[in-house]
Amino acid sequence: MPAGRGQKIAVVALAVATAAALLLHARAWQFVCDDAYISFRYAWNLAEHGALEYNLGERVEGYTNFSWVVVLALGTCLGALPEALAPWLTQLGALAGAAATVVLVRALRGASAWAAADLLPAFLLAAVPEYVVWAHGGLETSWAAALTIAAMAATASGRWRAAGIATALAGLTRPDAVLPIGVFFVTWSIGHVLEGRRERLPSTREAAVAAALASGPLLAHLLWRWTYYGEWLPNTWAIKQHGRLLRDTFGIAYVTTWASALRLVWLAPLVLLLRARHAPLVLPIAAVLGYAWSVGGDFMAYGRFLIVATALTAGLVGWLLAEAGERVLGPRGPAAATCVGWALAAVLGVMSRDRLIIDRATPTGWIDGRWEGVTAMDRFARERVAAGTWFKEHVPEDTTISVGAAGALPYASKLRAVDVYGLVDRWPREVEVRPQAKARPGHQLMAPQAVIIARDPDLLCHVGYVGPRRPPPSAAQNRGFGRDMVWACAEPGSVADLHEADGVLEVGYYCCLRRRGRTVGPFVDGVAQ
């Protein structure tokens, strides 16, 4: 067999093994978070009722992942429920993102023949929770990252039409994806001008076509949003803009926790190798970190808002290791760099196992007192799916509930919901509310009691209870809604659940408040509840 062909086969085999390792590692972290069910509900209503609405008849854009919702809706039309389809798509997105990172770094390095060292970024990504966790979760995260990096890779390769299309898709999947893409393009272009390599820049016609392909769909969506929802910005902006209050608390902690988790301090010596040619990766990383800080970070662990920075950091480390190997060992350098990359990935993988143990030991509450881990997010959502399913079977379909978590419970119950945090509700645009500076990200606003009462929900679930025993009746009267409140308890009890070690999820009771005298399905005065 010719040496060149044998090397290609070896690289392909190594790439397949790396992809398998990534998926196996991701499997250990599999979960679906409550936020994902918000998109699932929009997708369901679009597929079943032709309306991109959370509550039918109320046009509020409580999502920031338009294309993701549309894809899930198409899947629903074809018989694949969002909660079943999303995990498969997110895993494909994680693989696509790792592949795009490899292609991007190769293009920036000007590599020709494929070698094992080209896969260094993928080795590292397969080992870190900050990447593999988002191969699950049910959110658009992995695909937004994949499309963002694909746009960069197409730019670096001079494939201008592909770059424009990928940029549009990335922006439609997550609007903030446009930021790192724009920073990359400007940095990459300036670098080529300064180096006198203008021939690699797009011609006027190529630039115009790429710009039209990138901006056309985004502008069309902007106009559609105004026509459909009556707003230029999604409703989520009314919430996220208050993240600035958390910059010095959650924002800084979010970025520093990410850097600590990736053990970037160990890689500090590589900083000495940084040159101007590395700026197209360094500056987008900085832009993503700056944006995450500016919105106050996130309450979910494992750097969801920083996944693009994670991928680009892996690409940068792989690039610097390959260059260091070539500089020190010459022709043998790439092989040595590959071995160092494997060793580094192995160390990160061992540390990932320790972090998984800590996560599994935190089925409720917060990791380090600040972040919600995978185990806690997954159990939270599954409990509410079980409770929502019970409500769907036992209460009238015209029942209205209030919720603090607007995902799993409303999705499973199919009941109209009042969101007290305003993500999928118009009240933040209509009512002046003082944001809470000490609240966790995304929860700075809370509907005043007068707003909640005016909406007249039948069941107040945002001040509810979940646990193995019924709460005492007196507790219902101490939740701030008056003395005439009683409990209305769903009783999912023990629910078959393959995610549990023994195959059973013990939900017990999920209780909401009901005003005495108001009958809601089986909840009637005089009946023990």
N, C-alpha and C positions, 0 to 999 in steps of 0.2 A: 504493500500500500504506500503511495507517495506520502512524503513527510507532511506536506501541506494539507492533504486530505485527512491524514490521521490527526493532525492538530485540530482541524475543524470539528471532527467527530468528538474529540476529547472535550473541546469547549462546549459543544452542544450537550454532551452527557453531563458536564459540570453544571450547566445552566439548568437542566432538568432537575438535577439533584438539589440545586439551590432553591428552585421553585417549590419542590416537594417539602424541603425543610421549612420554607416560609409558611406554607399552608399547614404543616403539622404543628409548628409553633403557634400559629394563629388559632388553631383548633382548641388549644389549651385555654384560650382567652375568650371563647365564643360567648356572645351575649347579644341581647337586643335591648336598647335603652328606651326609656319612656318617651324621650323626645322624638324618636323615630316613628312612633305611632301617630304623631301629629301629621307627618307626611303621609303615612298610611291612610289616615282618615280623609285627607284631601284627595288622595289617589282613588280611594274607594268611591267617594262622592262624584268624582269626575267620571269614573267608569260606569257607575250605576245610575247617576242622575244627570250627567253632562254638566255639572257645576263644580268649578274650582272653589269650593266653599267648605268651611269647617262645619258650621251650622247651616243647613239648607235655608236659603232665603236671606242670609247675612253675608255680604261680600266683604271679607277681611282677609288680606294676604298675610297669614300667620306662618309663612314658610319663606325660606330664602334659597330654595333649591328647585327651581321651576322644572328643569329638564328631568331631574330625578323623580319628581312627582308624576310627570307625564309618562315616563318609562314604566313606573310602577302601575299607573292606570292602564296602560296598554297591556301589561302583563295580566292585570285583573280581568280585562276584557277577554283574554285568551285562556282564562281559567286558573291563573297562578296568583294566589292571594299575596298581597304585599309582604306580609310577615314571612311567607315561605320563599318568595322570590328574592327579597332584599339580601339575605345572607349569601346567596350564590353570587349575586352581582357584586357585592362588596369584596368578596374574595378575588374575583376576576379583576376588580379595580386595583387591589393591592399588588397583584402580579403585574398588571399593566404599568403601575407606577414605578415598580422596581425596574422593569424593562426599559421604561422611558428614561429613567435616571442613568442607566448604563449607556444607552444610546447618546444621551446628552453629553456625558463626560467624554465619550469616544470622539464625538464631533468637536468638542472644545480642545481636546488633545491633538486632533488631527491624525488619529490612529488609522491605520490601513488594515492590515491583516488582523483577524480576531485572535486574542490570546486570553489565557486564564485570568491575567491581571485585569482585563476589562470588566470582569464580574465582581471586582472588589466591592463596589457600592452595594450590589445585591447581597453579598455575604453579610455585610454589616446590617442591612435593613432586615434581613431574615432573623436577626438575633435580638433586636430591640423592641420592647413592648410599645414604645412611642410610634412604631410603624405597624407592627403586626396586630395590635389590638384593634386597629381601625379596618382590618380585613373583616371585621364583624361590627356589630352595633346597630345595623339597620339604617345608618345615616349615609349621606352622599359623600362623606369625607374622603374615602379612598379614590373615588372616581374624580372628584374635584382636583385632588392632588395629581392624579395620573394625567388628566387633561392639561393641567397647568404646566407640568414638566414636559409633556408632549409638545406643547406650543413652543417652549424654549428649545427643545431638541430640533424641531423643524426649522426654527430660526437659525440655529447654529449650523444646520446642514444646508441652508440656502433653499429650503423647500417652502416658498413663501405662501403659496395657496394653502398648503397644509397647516402652516403656522396661523394663518387667518382663521381657518375653520376651527382649529383646536382652541384658539383664543375665545372665539364666540361660544363654543360648547362649554369651555371652562367657566366663562362668565355667566352663562345660563344655569350652570350647575351650582355655582356659588359666586356671587358678585365680587367678593374680595379677592378672587383668583386673578383678577385683572391687574392688581397691584404688583405682585412679583413678576408677572409676565412683562409689564411695562418697564419695570426697573431693569429686568434682564435685557430687553431689547435696546434700551437706551445705553446701558453700560457696554453691551457687546458692540454696538455701532460705534460709540465713541472710541473704544479700544482699537477697532479696525481703522478708523480715521487717523488716530495718533500713530499707529504702526505703519501707515502708508499702504494699507491693504484694501483700498476702496473698491477693488474689483469684486470683492466678496459681498459687498453691500447690494441691496436690491436696486434694480433700475427704477426709474420713475413709474413706469407702467406696472412693474411687479409690486412696488410699494403701494400703488393705488389699488390694485386688485386685492392685495392682502388686507389693506385697511378696510376696504368695502366688505370683504368676507368676515372680518372681525367685528366691525362696528354695525353692519347692517342688521343682523339678527338681534343684537343688543338694543339698538334703537327701536326696532320693531317691537321688541318685548316691552320696552319702556312705554311706548305709545299704547300698546295693548293694556298694560297695567293701569294707565290713566283712564282708559276707556272702560275697563272692566271694574276696577276697584275705586276709581276716583282719586287715586293718590299717585304721586311720582315715586315714592319710596315705599318699600314693604312695611307692614305694620311692625315688624320686628325692630325697625330702626327707632321707633318710639321708645322701645325698651333699651336697646343697645347703646343709644347715645348717652345714657346715664352711667355707662361703664367708666367714664372718665373719673367718677368719684372713687373708683377702686384702684386707680393706677398705682398708687403708692402702697397698697396693701396686696390685694389679689394679683394685680398686674405684674408687679415686680416679682412676687413669689412664684407666679406662673412661669415666667421666663427663667428664673434661677433654678427652679425645680427641674425644669426640662434640661437645662445645661448640666445639672448635677446627675440626673438620671442617665444621660448619654456619656457621662464620665469625661466631659470635654477637657477637664483639667489635666487628665493623663496625656492628652494629645497636644498640649501646649507647645512642645518642642517643634511640632509641624508648622507652627506659626512662622518660624524662622525661614521657612521655604516659600512663604507667600510672595507672589509677584503680581504685577499689574494684570497679567493674563488670567489670574484667578478671580478677578473682580466680578465677572458675570455670575459667579456663584456666591461670592461673599456678600455683595450688596443686596441681592434678593433675599438672602437669609436674614440680613439685618432689617430689611423692609417688613418681612413677615413677623419677626420678633417685635419690631416697633408697633405694628398694627395690633398684635395680640395684647401688648402692654396698654395701648391707647384705649382699648375697649374693656379694660379691667380683667382680662384673662377669661377663665372658664372655671366652673366648679368640678367638671369631670377630670379625673386623673388621666395621665398619659398623653397630654399635649395635643388634643384634637385640633386646636387652631394652628398648631405648629407643625403639622405633618409635612408640609412642603419644605419647611426649614429642616426637618429631620432628614428627608430624602436628599436635599441638596448638601447637607452636612456630610452624609455618607458618601455622596459623590465627590465632594471636595477632599475628604480624607483618603478615599481610594486614589484620586488623582495625585495627591501629594506623596502617598506611599509609593506609587509607581514611579514618579519622578525621582524620589529619593533613592529607590533601588537602582534605577538606571545611572544616576550620578555616581553612586558608590561602587556598584558592581558591574557596570557596563551591560553587556549582553545577558548576563545572568541576573540582572536586577529585577526584571519582571517576575521571574520565578520566585525570587526571594521576597519580593513585595507581596506576592500571592500567599506565601506561607505566613508572613506577618499578618496579613488580613485574615486568614483562617484563624490564627491564634487569637487575634483581637475579637473576632466574632465568637469564638468559643468562650472567651472570658465573659463577654457580654451576655452570652446565652446562659452561663452558670448564674450570673447575677440576676438574670431575668427569672430564673427558677425561684430564687430567694424572694423576689418581689411578688411572684405569683402566690407563694405560700402566705405572705403577709396579706395579700388581697383576699385569698380564700378565708383567712381568719377574720375578715371584716365584712360579714354578710349584711351588717347594718352599720350606720354611722359613717365616720370619715377617716380616711387614711391621713395620718399626720395631723388630724384635727381640722383638715381643710378640704381634701379632695375626695370625691365619691368614686370608689373603685368599681371594677367590672362586676365583682360578685354582688355588691350592694345594688348597683344599677339593674342588674339582671333580675335579682329577686324582687326588687321593688316593682318592676314592670310585670313580672309573671304573677305576682299577687293581685295586681290590679286587673290583669286580663281575666283571672279567675273570678274576681268580684264583679267585673263588668259583664262577664258571661252570665253570672247568676242574675244580675239586674235585668239583662236582656230577656231572660226567661220568665221573670217574676213580676216586673213592674210594667205599667202601660208605656207604649212607645212614645207618647206625648209628654212623658215626665221630663222635667228639667233639673239638672244637677249643677252644683257649683264645684269647681275643682281648683286645686293648686297645681297639680301635675296634669297637663291637658292632653296627655298622650294615650296611655294604655286603657284607662278606665272608660273614657268616652268612646274610644275606638271599639272596644269589645262590647259595650252596652248599646252602642248606636243611639244614645240619648243626647238631646240638646244639652249643651254645657255652657256655663258661665265661667270664664277663666279669670280668677281673681288677680293673677299676675299680668293679664292683659296681652299676652302674646298673640292669641287668636281672637281677641275681642276689641271692639272699637273704643271702649271707654277711655284708654289712655290718650286718645286724640280729642276727646270731648270733655274730659274732667281734669282740672288742675290738681295734681297730686304731688306732694313733696317727696322726692326720691329718698330712699333710705341708704345712707352712706355706709352702713355696716352690714348691709345684706349681701348675700352671695351673688356672683355674677348672674345677670338675667332676672334677678328678683328684686331690683331696686324699687319697683313700683308695686303697690298693692291697692286693690280697689277699696275705697272707703266703704264702711258698712252700709251707708245710705245707698250707694250704687248697687251693692249686692241685693239689698232688700227691694230696691226698685225693680230689679230684674225678676224678683219673686220666684226663685228656684224652689222646687218641691222638696229637694233633698240637699242639705248643705254638707257636701263631702269634703270640702277643703278644711274643715275643722273636725274631721272624722277621727276614726280609730281603727286600727287593725291589730289583731292579737288572738291568742288561743282561747281567751275567755271573754264573755260579755262584759263591757264596761259598766260600772254602777250607774243607776239612773241619775244620781246627783251630778255626775260628771257632765251630763248633757246640759245641765242648767248653768254650768260655769264656763261656757265657751264664748261668752260675750254677746250672745244673741237673745238674751232674756230668759225668764224663768219658765216659760211655757214650752221649752224644747224637750223632746224625747228622742231616744235612739231609734233608728231604723237600720237594722243589722242584716246585711247579706250573710248567708251561711255557706260559703263554698266548702268549708271543712277540709277534708283531705282530697286533693286533686291529683290525678295521674299526671306525672311530669317526668319525662326522661332526663331532664337536666339534674334532677335530684339523685343522690347516691342510691337511695332505696326505691326510686321511681315514683315517689309520692311527695307532693308539695303540701305542707300543713299550713293552710291559710287561716283556718279557724273562722273568725268573724271580721267582716269589714263593715263598719258602722258609720252612718251619716246622721246628721241631725234632721229631725222632722218637727214642724210646728204642731203642737197638740191641737187636735181637731181637724187636721188635714189628712185625709185618707190617700195613701199612695200604694195602689196594688194591695199586697198582703199586709201593709203597715196600717193598722187601724187602732184607734184608742181602745183600751181595755184588753188588748191582746199583748201578752208578755213579749217584749222585743229587746 
